[in-house]
Amino acid sequence: MPDASVVEWIREKYERLSPVMNERSRRRWAVTEALSLGWGGITAVAAATGLTRKTIHSGIRELEAEAADPDSVLPPERIRRPGAGRRPITEKQPELVAALDALVEPTASG
Protein backbone atom coordinates (compact mmCIF):
# COMPACT_ATOMS: atom_id res chain seq x y z
CA MET A 1 0.00 0.00 0.00
CA PRO A 2 1.39 3.39 -0.95
CA ASP A 3 2.16 5.98 1.70
CA ALA A 4 -1.00 7.92 2.58
CA SER A 5 0.78 11.27 2.36
CA VAL A 6 1.93 10.51 -1.20
CA VAL A 7 -1.59 9.49 -2.22
CA GLU A 8 -3.02 12.68 -0.73
CA TRP A 9 -0.33 14.78 -2.46
CA ILE A 10 -1.24 13.21 -5.82
CA ARG A 11 -4.97 13.58 -5.12
CA GLU A 12 -4.59 17.33 -4.48
CA LYS A 13 -2.77 17.83 -7.78
CA TYR A 14 -5.30 15.70 -9.64
CA GLU A 15 -8.27 17.60 -8.21
CA ARG A 16 -6.77 20.91 -9.32
CA LEU A 17 -6.08 19.68 -12.85
CA SER A 18 -9.02 17.36 -13.54
CA PRO A 19 -11.54 20.07 -14.50
CA VAL A 20 -9.41 21.06 -17.50
CA MET A 21 -8.27 17.60 -18.59
CA ASN A 22 -9.90 15.32 -21.14
CA GLU A 23 -9.54 11.54 -21.18
CA ARG A 24 -6.26 11.62 -23.08
CA SER A 25 -4.56 14.32 -21.00
CA ARG A 26 -5.78 12.66 -17.79
CA ARG A 27 -4.21 9.36 -18.87
CA ARG A 28 -0.93 11.05 -19.85
CA TRP A 29 -0.73 13.01 -16.62
CA ALA A 30 -1.36 9.85 -14.59
CA VAL A 31 1.39 7.97 -16.44
CA THR A 32 3.87 10.80 -15.98
CA GLU A 33 3.06 11.02 -12.28
CA ALA A 34 3.26 7.24 -11.78
CA LEU A 35 6.58 6.92 -13.59
CA SER A 36 8.08 9.83 -11.66
CA LEU A 37 7.30 8.02 -8.39
CA GLY A 38 9.03 4.82 -9.43
CA TRP A 39 8.14 1.54 -7.74
CA GLY A 40 4.55 1.66 -6.47
CA GLY A 41 3.75 4.76 -8.50
CA ILE A 42 0.99 3.12 -10.54
CA THR A 43 -0.73 1.89 -7.38
CA ALA A 44 -0.41 5.29 -5.71
CA VAL A 45 -1.80 7.18 -8.71
CA ALA A 46 -4.67 4.70 -9.09
CA ALA A 47 -5.55 5.07 -5.41
CA ALA A 48 -5.39 8.88 -5.57
CA THR A 49 -7.30 9.43 -8.80
CA GLY A 50 -9.72 6.55 -9.12
CA LEU A 51 -8.25 5.67 -12.51
CA THR A 52 -7.75 1.96 -12.99
CA ARG A 53 -4.33 0.37 -13.13
CA LYS A 54 -5.33 -0.88 -16.60
CA THR A 55 -5.84 2.72 -17.78
CA ILE A 56 -2.42 3.72 -16.46
CA HIS A 57 -0.77 0.70 -18.10
CA SER A 58 -2.54 1.57 -21.38
CA GLY A 59 -1.07 5.07 -21.12
CA ILE A 60 2.41 3.64 -20.60
CA ARG A 61 2.04 1.46 -23.72
CA GLU A 62 0.75 4.48 -25.63
CA LEU A 63 3.79 6.59 -24.70
CA GLU A 64 6.19 3.73 -25.47
CA ALA A 65 4.59 3.22 -28.90
CA GLU A 66 4.89 6.93 -29.65
CA ALA A 67 8.54 6.92 -28.59
CA ALA A 68 9.23 3.97 -30.91
CA ASP A 69 7.25 5.47 -33.80
CA PRO A 70 6.75 9.26 -33.63
CA ASP A 71 4.33 9.03 -36.59
CA SER A 72 1.89 7.13 -34.36
CA VAL A 73 1.17 10.24 -32.25
CA LEU A 74 -2.51 11.12 -32.32
CA PRO A 75 -3.43 14.56 -33.59
CA PRO A 76 -4.22 17.00 -30.74
CA GLU A 77 -7.95 17.03 -31.52
CA ARG A 78 -8.21 13.22 -31.06
CA ILE A 79 -8.72 11.67 -27.64
CA ARG A 80 -8.78 8.04 -28.78
CA ARG A 81 -7.59 6.15 -31.81
CA PRO A 82 -10.22 5.69 -34.56
CA GLY A 83 -12.50 2.80 -33.69
CA ALA A 84 -11.67 2.89 -29.98
CA GLY A 85 -14.32 3.33 -27.34
CA ARG A 86 -17.67 1.84 -26.54
CA ARG A 87 -19.83 0.54 -29.38
CA PRO A 88 -23.38 1.85 -29.82
CA ILE A 89 -25.93 -0.29 -27.96
CA THR A 90 -27.91 -0.59 -31.19
CA GLU A 91 -25.10 -2.72 -32.65
CA LYS A 92 -25.69 -5.32 -29.94
CA GLN A 93 -29.48 -4.90 -29.84
CA PRO A 94 -30.73 -3.67 -33.23
CA GLU A 95 -34.37 -4.11 -32.14
CA LEU A 96 -33.96 -1.62 -29.27
CA VAL A 97 -35.13 1.49 -31.16
CA ALA A 98 -38.29 -0.24 -32.37
CA ALA A 99 -39.01 -1.53 -28.86
CA LEU A 100 -38.62 1.96 -27.38
CA ASP A 101 -40.83 3.48 -30.08
CA ALA A 102 -43.50 0.88 -29.26
CA LEU A 103 -43.53 2.11 -25.65
CA VAL A 104 -44.34 5.68 -26.68
CA GLU A 105 -47.80 6.57 -27.98
CA PRO A 106 -47.67 7.47 -31.68
CA THR A 107 -49.26 10.86 -30.96
CA ALA A 108 -46.80 11.65 -28.16
CA SER A 109 -43.59 11.50 -30.20
CA GLY A 110 -42.20 14.60 -31.82
Secondary structure, DSSP 8 states (H G I E B T S, - for coil): ---HHHHHHHHHHHHHHGGG--HHHHHHHHHHHHHHH-TTHHHHHHHHH---HHHHHHHHHHHHHHHH-GGG---TT-SS-TT-S---HHHH-TTHHHHHHHHS-TTT--
